[in-house]
């Protein structure tokens, strides 16, 4: 689950992409029950704590992309 500033809860299906912006990583996220989202998200570890498995899997698959 994701908790945003307005306290909405969304469930993550997958991480689609990432980019570095102002020395921080941003992610494109595919949400369950949301068809399309163009927004890039910063991962706040306190709010995105249960995404660790999804993020680790994504970065393992695409580890060379950040270099």
N, CA, C and O atoms as a Tripos MOL2 file, in Angstrom:
@<TRIPOS>MOLECULE
protein
  268   267    67     0     0
PROTEIN
NO_CHARGES

@<TRIPOS>ATOM
      1 N           0.8300   -1.1870    0.0000 N.3       1 UNK1
      2 CA          0.0000    0.0000    0.0000 C.3       1 UNK1
      3 C           0.8700    1.2440    0.0000 C.2       1 UNK1
      4 O           1.9910    1.2380    0.5090 O.2       1 UNK1
      5 N           0.3470    2.2880   -0.5660 N.am      2 UNK2
      6 CA          1.0380    3.5630   -0.6130 C.3       2 UNK2
      7 C           0.2140    4.5810    0.1530 C.2       2 UNK2
      8 O          -1.0110    4.6250    0.0330 O.2       2 UNK2
      9 N           0.8870    5.3880    0.9320 N.am      3 UNK3
     10 CA          0.2010    6.4570    1.6390 C.3       3 UNK3
     11 C           0.7580    7.7750    1.1070 C.2       3 UNK3
     12 O           1.9300    8.0940    1.3060 O.2       3 UNK3
     13 N          -0.0730    8.5080    0.4490 N.am      4 UNK4
     14 CA          0.3220    9.8050   -0.0840 C.3       4 UNK4
     15 C          -0.0140   10.8950    0.9250 C.2       4 UNK4
     16 O          -0.6170   10.6240    1.9630 O.2       4 UNK4
     17 N           0.3730   12.1110    0.6210 N.am      5 UNK5
     18 CA          0.1490   13.2290    1.5280 C.3       5 UNK5
     19 C          -1.3150   13.3860    1.9140 C.2       5 UNK5
     20 O          -1.6150   13.7580    3.0490 O.2       5 UNK5
     21 N          -2.2120   13.1150    1.0100 N.am      6 UNK6
     22 CA         -3.6350   13.2480    1.3120 C.3       6 UNK6
     23 C          -4.2160   11.9860    1.9380 C.2       6 UNK6
     24 O          -5.4320   11.8610    2.0840 O.2       6 UNK6
     25 N          -3.3370   11.0430    2.3100 N.am      7 UNK7
     26 CA         -3.7090    9.8140    3.0000 C.3       7 UNK7
     27 C          -4.5280    8.8400    2.1720 C.2       7 UNK7
     28 O          -5.2280    7.9980    2.7350 O.2       7 UNK7
     29 N          -4.4610    8.9330    0.8580 N.am      8 UNK8
     30 CA         -5.1080    7.9260    0.0160 C.3       8 UNK8
     31 C          -4.2370    6.6790    0.0070 C.2       8 UNK8
     32 O          -3.0130    6.7520    0.1220 O.2       8 UNK8
     33 N          -4.8850    5.5500   -0.1300 N.am      9 UNK9
     34 CA         -4.1620    4.2830   -0.1430 C.3       9 UNK9
     35 C          -4.3340    3.6200   -1.5060 C.2       9 UNK9
     36 O          -5.4540    3.4000   -1.9690 O.2       9 UNK9
     37 N          -3.2100    3.3070   -2.1370 N.am     10 UNK10
     38 CA         -3.2300    2.6280   -3.4240 C.3      10 UNK10
     39 C          -2.2990    1.4290   -3.3470 C.2      10 UNK10
     40 O          -1.2820    1.4570   -2.6530 O.2      10 UNK10
     41 N          -2.6530    0.4040   -4.0510 N.am     11 UNK11
     42 CA         -1.8300   -0.8000   -4.0630 C.3      11 UNK11
     43 C          -0.9940   -0.8340   -5.3360 C.2      11 UNK11
     44 O          -1.5030   -0.5970   -6.4320 O.2      11 UNK11
     45 N           0.2840   -1.1310   -5.1800 N.am     12 UNK12
     46 CA          1.2190   -1.1510   -6.3040 C.3      12 UNK12
     47 C           1.1770   -2.5040   -6.9900 C.2      12 UNK12
     48 O           1.2220   -3.5510   -6.3440 O.2      12 UNK12
     49 N           1.0900   -2.4630   -8.3050 N.am     13 UNK13
     50 CA          1.1660   -3.6810   -9.0990 C.3      13 UNK13
     51 C           2.6050   -3.9240   -9.5380 C.2      13 UNK13
     52 O           3.1090   -5.0440   -9.4510 O.2      13 UNK13
     53 N           3.2630   -2.8670  -10.0110 N.am     14 UNK14
     54 CA          4.6200   -3.0270  -10.5270 C.3      14 UNK14
     55 C           5.3000   -1.6630  -10.6420 C.2      14 UNK14
     56 O           4.6450   -0.6210  -10.6110 O.2      14 UNK14
     57 N           6.6290   -1.6940  -10.7750 N.am     15 UNK15
     58 CA          7.4100   -0.5050  -11.0850 C.3      15 UNK15
     59 C           7.7010   -0.5720  -12.5800 C.2      15 UNK15
     60 O           8.2170   -1.5770  -13.0690 O.2      15 UNK15
     61 N           7.3740    0.4880  -13.3020 N.am     16 UNK16
     62 CA          7.5250    0.4910  -14.7520 C.3      16 UNK16
     63 C           8.8450    1.1000  -15.2250 C.2      16 UNK16
     64 O           9.4260    0.6530  -16.2140 O.2      16 UNK16
     65 N           9.3050    2.1110  -14.5190 N.am     17 UNK17
     66 CA         10.5150    2.7930  -14.9510 C.3      17 UNK17
     67 C          11.0240    3.6550  -13.8090 C.2      17 UNK17
     68 O          10.3340    3.8480  -12.8080 O.2      17 UNK17
     69 N          12.2460    4.1750  -13.9670 N.am     18 UNK18
     70 CA         12.7750    5.1190  -13.0010 C.3      18 UNK18
     71 C          13.7090    6.0820  -13.7010 C.2      18 UNK18
     72 O          14.1970    5.8220  -14.8010 O.2      18 UNK18
     73 N          13.9440    7.2010  -13.0370 N.am     19 UNK19
     74 CA         14.8750    8.2010  -13.5480 C.3      19 UNK19
     75 C          15.4810    8.9270  -12.3610 C.2      19 UNK19
     76 O          14.9350    8.9330  -11.2580 O.2      19 UNK19
     77 N          16.6140    9.5290  -12.6200 N.am     20 UNK20
     78 CA         17.2400   10.3310  -11.5880 C.3      20 UNK20
     79 C          16.8920   11.7860  -11.8640 C.2      20 UNK20
     80 O          17.0650   12.2800  -12.9780 O.2      20 UNK20
     81 N          16.4040   12.4570  -10.8410 N.am     21 UNK21
     82 CA         16.0110   13.8560  -10.9540 C.3      21 UNK21
     83 C          16.4740   14.5790   -9.6970 C.2      21 UNK21
     84 O          16.0810   14.2260   -8.5850 O.2      21 UNK21
     85 N          17.3070   15.5870   -9.8830 N.am     22 UNK22
     86 CA         17.8550   16.3490   -8.7540 C.3      22 UNK22
     87 C          18.4890   15.4190   -7.7200 C.2      22 UNK22
     88 O          18.2490   15.5420   -6.5190 O.2      22 UNK22
     89 N          19.2930   14.4990   -8.2100 N.am     23 UNK23
     90 CA         20.0540   13.5570   -7.3910 C.3      23 UNK23
     91 C          19.1890   12.6040   -6.5590 C.2      23 UNK23
     92 O          19.6610   12.0320   -5.5760 O.2      23 UNK23
     93 N          17.9340   12.4370   -6.9510 N.am     24 UNK24
     94 CA         17.0580   11.4680   -6.3040 C.3      24 UNK24
     95 C          16.3740   10.6360   -7.3800 C.2      24 UNK24
     96 O          16.2030   11.0850   -8.5130 O.2      24 UNK24
     97 N          15.9920    9.4350   -7.0180 N.am     25 UNK25
     98 CA         15.2910    8.5700   -7.9530 C.3      25 UNK25
     99 C          13.7910    8.8380   -7.9040 C.2      25 UNK25
    100 O          13.2080    9.0550   -6.8420 O.2      25 UNK25
    101 N          13.1940    8.8160   -9.0800 N.am     26 UNK26
    102 CA         11.7470    8.8970   -9.2090 C.3      26 UNK26
    103 C          11.2970    7.6560   -9.9630 C.2      26 UNK26
    104 O          12.0420    7.1030  -10.7720 O.2      26 UNK26
    105 N          10.0780    7.2260   -9.6920 N.am     27 UNK27
    106 CA          9.5640    5.9890  -10.2680 C.3      27 UNK27
    107 C           8.2170    6.1920  -10.9370 C.2      27 UNK27
    108 O           7.3730    6.9510  -10.4620 O.2      27 UNK27
    109 N           8.0340    5.4910  -12.0610 N.am     28 UNK28
    110 CA          6.7240    5.3390  -12.6930 C.3      28 UNK28
    111 C           6.1360    4.0740  -12.1070 C.2      28 UNK28
    112 O           6.7700    3.0190  -12.1310 O.2      28 UNK28
    113 N           4.9450    4.1750  -11.5880 N.am     29 UNK29
    114 CA          4.3400    3.0540  -10.8720 C.3      29 UNK29
    115 C           3.0480    2.6350  -11.5590 C.2      29 UNK29
    116 O           2.2340    3.4700  -11.9530 O.2      29 UNK29
    117 N           2.8820    1.3310  -11.6930 N.am     30 UNK30
    118 CA          1.6180    0.7790  -12.1690 C.3      30 UNK30
    119 C           0.8230    0.3810  -10.9320 C.2      30 UNK30
    120 O           1.2560   -0.4450  -10.1280 O.2      30 UNK30
    121 N          -0.3480    0.9910  -10.8050 N.am     31 UNK31
    122 CA         -1.1990    0.7600   -9.6460 C.3      31 UNK31
    123 C          -2.2710   -0.2750   -9.9600 C.2      31 UNK31
    124 O          -2.7430   -0.3660  -11.0940 O.2      31 UNK31
    125 N          -2.6460   -1.0380   -8.9740 N.am     32 UNK32
    126 CA         -3.7720   -1.9480   -9.1080 C.3      32 UNK32
    127 C          -5.0460   -1.1060   -9.0820 C.2      32 UNK32
    128 O          -5.2010   -0.2230   -8.2380 O.2      32 UNK32
    129 N          -5.9520   -1.3870  -10.0120 N.am     33 UNK33
    130 CA         -7.2490   -0.7200  -10.1410 C.3      33 UNK33
    131 C          -7.1580    0.7220  -10.6460 C.2      33 UNK33
    132 O          -8.1490    1.4510  -10.6040 O.2      33 UNK33
    133 N          -5.9940    1.1380  -11.1160 N.am     34 UNK34
    134 CA         -5.8550    2.4530  -11.7460 C.3      34 UNK34
    135 C          -5.2590    2.2090  -13.1180 C.2      34 UNK34
    136 O          -4.1580    1.6700  -13.2340 O.2      34 UNK34
    137 N          -5.9730    2.6010  -14.1480 N.am     35 UNK35
    138 CA         -5.5720    2.2850  -15.5110 C.3      35 UNK35
    139 C          -4.3320    3.0190  -15.9930 C.2      35 UNK35
    140 O          -3.4830    2.4330  -16.6640 O.2      35 UNK35
    141 N          -4.2220    4.2860  -15.6590 N.am     36 UNK36
    142 CA         -3.1250    5.0610  -16.2240 C.3      36 UNK36
    143 C          -2.7020    6.1610  -15.2440 C.2      36 UNK36
    144 O          -3.5430    6.8650  -14.6840 O.2      36 UNK36
    145 N          -1.4030    6.2950  -15.0500 N.am     37 UNK37
    146 CA         -0.8760    7.3330  -14.1700 C.3      37 UNK37
    147 C           0.4440    7.8190  -14.7620 C.2      37 UNK37
    148 O           1.4060    7.0550  -14.8390 O.2      37 UNK37
    149 N           0.4960    9.0700  -15.1750 N.am     38 UNK38
    150 CA          1.7080    9.6290  -15.7780 C.3      38 UNK38
    151 C           2.6700   10.2490  -14.7710 C.2      38 UNK38
    152 O           3.7610   10.6890  -15.1360 O.2      38 UNK38
    153 N           2.2740   10.2800  -13.5390 N.am     39 UNK39
    154 CA          3.0680   10.9410  -12.5150 C.3      39 UNK39
    155 C           4.3200   10.1290  -12.1670 C.2      39 UNK39
    156 O           4.2980    8.8990  -12.1740 O.2      39 UNK39
    157 N           5.4100   10.8390  -11.8620 N.am     40 UNK40
    158 CA          6.6320   10.2410  -11.3420 C.3      40 UNK40
    159 C           6.6130   10.4210   -9.8290 C.2      40 UNK40
    160 O           6.2630   11.4910   -9.3320 O.2      40 UNK40
    161 N           6.9900    9.3750   -9.0990 N.am     41 UNK41
    162 CA          6.9220    9.3960   -7.6430 C.3      41 UNK41
    163 C           8.3060    9.2540   -7.0300 C.2      41 UNK41
    164 O           9.1110    8.4270   -7.4580 O.2      41 UNK41
    165 N           8.5670   10.0750   -6.0200 N.am     42 UNK42
    166 CA          9.7190    9.8430   -5.1580 C.3      42 UNK42
    167 C           9.3170    8.7650   -4.1700 C.2      42 UNK42
    168 O           8.1700    8.7130   -3.7250 O.2      42 UNK42
    169 N          10.2490    7.9200   -3.8360 N.am     43 UNK43
    170 CA          9.9680    6.8650   -2.8680 C.3      43 UNK43
    171 C          10.4240    7.3460   -1.4980 C.2      43 UNK43
    172 O          11.6180    7.4260   -1.2060 O.2      43 UNK43
    173 N           9.4580    7.6560   -0.6860 N.am     44 UNK44
    174 CA          9.7210    8.0280    0.6930 C.3      44 UNK44
    175 C           9.7140    6.7270    1.4900 C.2      44 UNK44
    176 O           8.6830    6.0600    1.5750 O.2      44 UNK44
    177 N          10.8250    6.3700    2.0600 N.am     45 UNK45
    178 CA         10.9500    5.0580    2.7000 C.3      45 UNK45
    179 C           9.9350    4.8250    3.8130 C.2      45 UNK45
    180 O           9.5180    3.6880    4.0340 O.2      45 UNK45
    181 N           9.5370    5.8630    4.5060 N.am     46 UNK46
    182 CA          8.5400    5.6850    5.5540 C.3      46 UNK46
    183 C           7.1700    5.3570    4.9550 C.2      46 UNK46
    184 O           6.4230    4.5500    5.5080 O.2      46 UNK46
    185 N           6.8490    5.9800    3.8330 N.am     47 UNK47
    186 CA          5.5380    5.7960    3.2290 C.3      47 UNK47
    187 C           5.4850    4.6100    2.2770 C.2      47 UNK47
    188 O           4.4200    4.0370    2.0510 O.2      47 UNK47
    189 N           6.6300    4.2450    1.7220 N.am     48 UNK48
    190 CA          6.6770    3.1920    0.7080 C.3      48 UNK48
    191 C           7.3940    1.9470    1.2350 C.2      48 UNK48
    192 O           7.9570    1.1720    0.4610 O.2      48 UNK48
    193 N           7.3680    1.7690    2.5200 N.am     49 UNK49
    194 CA          8.1360    0.7040    3.1510 C.3      49 UNK49
    195 C           7.8250   -0.6810    2.5870 C.2      49 UNK49
    196 O           8.7450   -1.4780    2.4070 O.2      49 UNK49
    197 N           6.5830   -0.9870    2.3090 N.am     50 UNK50
    198 CA          6.2290   -2.3220    1.8380 C.3      50 UNK50
    199 C           6.4860   -2.5020    0.3370 C.2      50 UNK50
    200 O           6.1090   -3.5240   -0.2360 O.2      50 UNK50
    201 N           7.1150   -1.5280   -0.2910 N.am     51 UNK51
    202 CA          7.5120   -1.6590   -1.6970 C.3      51 UNK51
    203 C           8.9090   -2.2440   -1.8570 C.2      51 UNK51
    204 O           9.3710   -2.4350   -2.9820 O.2      51 UNK51
    205 N           9.5730   -2.5230   -0.7760 N.am     52 UNK52
    206 CA         10.9620   -2.9750   -0.8480 C.3      52 UNK52
    207 C          11.1520   -4.1650   -1.7820 C.2      52 UNK52
    208 O          12.0940   -4.1770   -2.5730 O.2      52 UNK52
    209 N          10.2870   -5.1510   -1.7060 N.am     53 UNK53
    210 CA         10.4200   -6.3310   -2.5700 C.3      53 UNK53
    211 C          10.2710   -5.9510   -4.0370 C.2      53 UNK53
    212 O          11.0420   -6.4050   -4.8820 O.2      53 UNK53
    213 N           9.2830   -5.1220   -4.3360 N.am     54 UNK54
    214 CA          9.0440   -4.7060   -5.7190 C.3      54 UNK54
    215 C          10.2300   -3.8830   -6.2310 C.2      54 UNK54
    216 O          10.6900   -4.0870   -7.3540 O.2      54 UNK54
    217 N          10.7190   -2.9650   -5.4150 N.am     55 UNK55
    218 CA         11.8640   -2.1350   -5.8120 C.3      55 UNK55
    219 C          13.1340   -2.9610   -5.9860 C.2      55 UNK55
    220 O          13.8760   -2.7830   -6.9520 O.2      55 UNK55
    221 N          13.3710   -3.8550   -5.0500 N.am     56 UNK56
    222 CA         14.5690   -4.7020   -5.1500 C.3      56 UNK56
    223 C          14.5340   -5.5520   -6.4180 C.2      56 UNK56
    224 O          15.5440   -5.6830   -7.1110 O.2      56 UNK56
    225 N          13.3980   -6.1160   -6.7140 N.am     57 UNK57
    226 CA         13.2530   -6.9230   -7.9320 C.3      57 UNK57
    227 C          13.4910   -6.0610   -9.1720 C.2      57 UNK57
    228 O          14.2130   -6.4630  -10.0840 O.2      57 UNK57
    229 N          12.8840   -4.8800   -9.2000 N.am     58 UNK58
    230 CA         13.0370   -3.9830  -10.3410 C.3      58 UNK58
    231 C          14.5000   -3.5980  -10.5450 C.2      58 UNK58
    232 O          15.0120   -3.6810  -11.6620 O.2      58 UNK58
    233 N          15.1660   -3.1840   -9.4870 N.am     59 UNK59
    234 CA         16.5620   -2.7500   -9.6160 C.3      59 UNK59
    235 C          17.5090   -3.9100   -9.9220 C.2      59 UNK59
    236 O          18.5500   -3.7170  -10.5500 O.2      59 UNK59
    237 N          17.1600   -5.0730   -9.4930 N.am     60 UNK60
    238 CA         17.9650   -6.2400   -9.8320 C.3      60 UNK60
    239 C          17.8920   -6.5180  -11.3380 C.2      60 UNK60
    240 O          18.9010   -6.8210  -11.9740 O.2      60 UNK60
    241 N          16.7020   -6.4120  -11.8850 N.am     61 UNK61
    242 CA         16.5010   -6.6360  -13.3130 C.3      61 UNK61
    243 C          17.1450   -5.5430  -14.1710 C.2      61 UNK61
    244 O          17.6450   -5.8170  -15.2620 O.2      61 UNK61
    245 N          17.1290   -4.3160  -13.6750 N.am     62 UNK62
    246 CA         17.5830   -3.1790  -14.4650 C.3      62 UNK62
    247 C          18.7430   -2.4310  -13.8230 C.2      62 UNK62
    248 O          18.8520   -1.2130  -13.9600 O.2      62 UNK62
    249 N          19.5970   -3.1470  -13.1340 N.am     63 UNK63
    250 CA         20.7000   -2.5120  -12.3930 C.3      63 UNK63
    251 C          21.6560   -1.7330  -13.2780 C.2      63 UNK63
    252 O          22.2490   -0.7530  -12.8270 O.2      63 UNK63
    253 N          21.8180   -2.1410  -14.5160 N.am     64 UNK64
    254 CA         22.7530   -1.4380  -15.4080 C.3      64 UNK64
    255 C          22.1580   -0.1560  -15.9820 C.2      64 UNK64
    256 O          22.8910    0.6370  -16.5730 O.2      64 UNK64
    257 N          20.9000    0.0640  -15.8340 N.am     65 UNK65
    258 CA         20.2270    1.2260  -16.4170 C.3      65 UNK65
    259 C          20.6340    2.5490  -15.7580 C.2      65 UNK65
    260 O          20.5700    3.6000  -16.3960 O.2      65 UNK65
    261 N          21.0420    2.5090  -14.5170 N.am     66 UNK66
    262 CA         21.3620    3.7130  -13.7840 C.3      66 UNK66
    263 C          22.7850    4.2040  -14.0370 C.2      66 UNK66
    264 O          23.1010    5.3470  -13.7080 O.2      66 UNK66
    265 N          23.6170    3.4020  -14.5910 N.am     67 UNK67
    266 CA         25.0290    3.7690  -14.7890 C.3      67 UNK67
    267 C          25.2210    4.7330  -15.9180 C.2      67 UNK67
    268 O          26.3500    5.1320  -16.2030 O.2      67 UNK67
@<TRIPOS>BOND
     1     1     2 1
     2     2     3 1
     3     3     4 2
     4     3     5 am
     5     5     6 1
     6     6     7 1
     7     7     8 2
     8     7     9 am
     9     9    10 1
    10    10    11 1
    11    11    12 2
    12    11    13 am
    13    13    14 1
    14    14    15 1
    15    15    16 2
    16    15    17 am
    17    17    18 1
    18    18    19 1
    19    19    20 2
    20    19    21 am
    21    21    22 1
    22    22    23 1
    23    23    24 2
    24    23    25 am
    25    25    26 1
    26    26    27 1
    27    27    28 2
    28    27    29 am
    29    29    30 1
    30    30    31 1
    31    31    32 2
    32    31    33 am
    33    33    34 1
    34    34    35 1
    35    35    36 2
    36    35    37 am
    37    37    38 1
    38    38    39 1
    39    39    40 2
    40    39    41 am
    41    41    42 1
    42    42    43 1
    43    43    44 2
    44    43    45 am
    45    45    46 1
    46    46    47 1
    47    47    48 2
    48    47    49 am
    49    49    50 1
    50    50    51 1
    51    51    52 2
    52    51    53 am
    53    53    54 1
    54    54    55 1
    55    55    56 2
    56    55    57 am
    57    57    58 1
    58    58    59 1
    59    59    60 2
    60    59    61 am
    61    61    62 1
    62    62    63 1
    63    63    64 2
    64    63    65 am
    65    65    66 1
    66    66    67 1
    67    67    68 2
    68    67    69 am
    69    69    70 1
    70    70    71 1
    71    71    72 2
    72    71    73 am
    73    73    74 1
    74    74    75 1
    75    75    76 2
    76    75    77 am
    77    77    78 1
    78    78    79 1
    79    79    80 2
    80    79    81 am
    81    81    82 1
    82    82    83 1
    83    83    84 2
    84    83    85 am
    85    85    86 1
    86    86    87 1
    87    87    88 2
    88    87    89 am
    89    89    90 1
    90    90    91 1
    91    91    92 2
    92    91    93 am
    93    93    94 1
    94    94    95 1
    95    95    96 2
    96    95    97 am
    97    97    98 1
    98    98    99 1
    99    99   100 2
   100    99   101 am
   101   101   102 1
   102   102   103 1
   103   103   104 2
   104   103   105 am
   105   105   106 1
   106   106   107 1
   107   107   108 2
   108   107   109 am
   109   109   110 1
   110   110   111 1
   111   111   112 2
   112   111   113 am
   113   113   114 1
   114   114   115 1
   115   115   116 2
   116   115   117 am
   117   117   118 1
   118   118   119 1
   119   119   120 2
   120   119   121 am
   121   121   122 1
   122   122   123 1
   123   123   124 2
   124   123   125 am
   125   125   126 1
   126   126   127 1
   127   127   128 2
   128   127   129 am
   129   129   130 1
   130   130   131 1
   131   131   132 2
   132   131   133 am
   133   133   134 1
   134   134   135 1
   135   135   136 2
   136   135   137 am
   137   137   138 1
   138   138   139 1
   139   139   140 2
   140   139   141 am
   141   141   142 1
   142   142   143 1
   143   143   144 2
   144   143   145 am
   145   145   146 1
   146   146   147 1
   147   147   148 2
   148   147   149 am
   149   149   150 1
   150   150   151 1
   151   151   152 2
   152   151   153 am
   153   153   154 1
   154   154   155 1
   155   155   156 2
   156   155   157 am
   157   157   158 1
   158   158   159 1
   159   159   160 2
   160   159   161 am
   161   161   162 1
   162   162   163 1
   163   163   164 2
   164   163   165 am
   165   165   166 1
   166   166   167 1
   167   167   168 2
   168   167   169 am
   169   169   170 1
   170   170   171 1
   171   171   172 2
   172   171   173 am
   173   173   174 1
   174   174   175 1
   175   175   176 2
   176   175   177 am
   177   177   178 1
   178   178   179 1
   179   179   180 2
   180   179   181 am
   181   181   182 1
   182   182   183 1
   183   183   184 2
   184   183   185 am
   185   185   186 1
   186   186   187 1
   187   187   188 2
   188   187   189 am
   189   189   190 1
   190   190   191 1
   191   191   192 2
   192   191   193 am
   193   193   194 1
   194   194   195 1
   195   195   196 2
   196   195   197 am
   197   197   198 1
   198   198   199 1
   199   199   200 2
   200   199   201 am
   201   201   202 1
   202   202   203 1
   203   203   204 2
   204   203   205 am
   205   205   206 1
   206   206   207 1
   207   207   208 2
   208   207   209 am
   209   209   210 1
   210   210   211 1
   211   211   212 2
   212   211   213 am
   213   213   214 1
   214   214   215 1
   215   215   216 2
   216   215   217 am
   217   217   218 1
   218   218   219 1
   219   219   220 2
   220   219   221 am
   221   221   222 1
   222   222   223 1
   223   223   224 2
   224   223   225 am
   225   225   226 1
   226   226   227 1
   227   227   228 2
   228   227   229 am
   229   229   230 1
   230   230   231 1
   231   231   232 2
   232   231   233 am
   233   233   234 1
   234   234   235 1
   235   235   236 2
   236   235   237 am
   237   237   238 1
   238   238   239 1
   239   239   240 2
   240   239   241 am
   241   241   242 1
   242   242   243 1
   243   243   244 2
   244   243   245 am
   245   245   246 1
   246   246   247 1
   247   247   248 2
   248   247   249 am
   249   249   250 1
   250   250   251 1
   251   251   252 2
   252   251   253 am
   253   253   254 1
   254   254   255 1
   255   255   256 2
   256   255   257 am
   257   257   258 1
   258   258   259 1
   259   259   260 2
   260   259   261 am
   261   261   262 1
   262   262   263 1
   263   263   264 2
   264   263   265 am
   265   265   266 1
   266   266   267 1
   267   267   268 2
@<TRIPOS>SUBSTRUCTURE
     1 UNK1         2 RESIDUE 1 A UNK
     2 UNK2         6 RESIDUE 1 A UNK
     3 UNK3        10 RESIDUE 1 A UNK
     4 UNK4        14 RESIDUE 1 A UNK
     5 UNK5        18 RESIDUE 1 A UNK
     6 UNK6        22 RESIDUE 1 A UNK
     7 UNK7        26 RESIDUE 1 A UNK
     8 UNK8        30 RESIDUE 1 A UNK
     9 UNK9        34 RESIDUE 1 A UNK
    10 UNK10       38 RESIDUE 1 A UNK
    11 UNK11       42 RESIDUE 1 A UNK
    12 UNK12       46 RESIDUE 1 A UNK
    13 UNK13       50 RESIDUE 1 A UNK
    14 UNK14       54 RESIDUE 1 A UNK
    15 UNK15       58 RESIDUE 1 A UNK
    16 UNK16       62 RESIDUE 1 A UNK
    17 UNK17       66 RESIDUE 1 A UNK
    18 UNK18       70 RESIDUE 1 A UNK
    19 UNK19       74 RESIDUE 1 A UNK
    20 UNK20       78 RESIDUE 1 A UNK
    21 UNK21       82 RESIDUE 1 A UNK
    22 UNK22       86 RESIDUE 1 A UNK
    23 UNK23       90 RESIDUE 1 A UNK
    24 UNK24       94 RESIDUE 1 A UNK
    25 UNK25       98 RESIDUE 1 A UNK
    26 UNK26      102 RESIDUE 1 A UNK
    27 UNK27      106 RESIDUE 1 A UNK
    28 UNK28      110 RESIDUE 1 A UNK
    29 UNK29      114 RESIDUE 1 A UNK
    30 UNK30      118 RESIDUE 1 A UNK
    31 UNK31      122 RESIDUE 1 A UNK
    32 UNK32      126 RESIDUE 1 A UNK
    33 UNK33      130 RESIDUE 1 A UNK
    34 UNK34      134 RESIDUE 1 A UNK
    35 UNK35      138 RESIDUE 1 A UNK
    36 UNK36      142 RESIDUE 1 A UNK
    37 UNK37      146 RESIDUE 1 A UNK
    38 UNK38      150 RESIDUE 1 A UNK
    39 UNK39      154 RESIDUE 1 A UNK
    40 UNK40      158 RESIDUE 1 A UNK
    41 UNK41      162 RESIDUE 1 A UNK
    42 UNK42      166 RESIDUE 1 A UNK
    43 UNK43      170 RESIDUE 1 A UNK
    44 UNK44      174 RESIDUE 1 A UNK
    45 UNK45      178 RESIDUE 1 A UNK
    46 UNK46      182 RESIDUE 1 A UNK
    47 UNK47      186 RESIDUE 1 A UNK
    48 UNK48      190 RESIDUE 1 A UNK
    49 UNK49      194 RESIDUE 1 A UNK
    50 UNK50      198 RESIDUE 1 A UNK
    51 UNK51      202 RESIDUE 1 A UNK
    52 UNK52      206 RESIDUE 1 A UNK
    53 UNK53      210 RESIDUE 1 A UNK
    54 UNK54      214 RESIDUE 1 A UNK
    55 UNK55      218 RESIDUE 1 A UNK
    56 UNK56      222 RESIDUE 1 A UNK
    57 UNK57      226 RESIDUE 1 A UNK
    58 UNK58      230 RESIDUE 1 A UNK
    59 UNK59      234 RESIDUE 1 A UNK
    60 UNK60      238 RESIDUE 1 A UNK
    61 UNK61      242 RESIDUE 1 A UNK
    62 UNK62      246 RESIDUE 1 A UNK
    63 UNK63      250 RESIDUE 1 A UNK
    64 UNK64      254 RESIDUE 1 A UNK
    65 UNK65      258 RESIDUE 1 A UNK
    66 UNK66      262 RESIDUE 1 A UNK
    67 UNK67      266 RESIDUE 1 A UNK
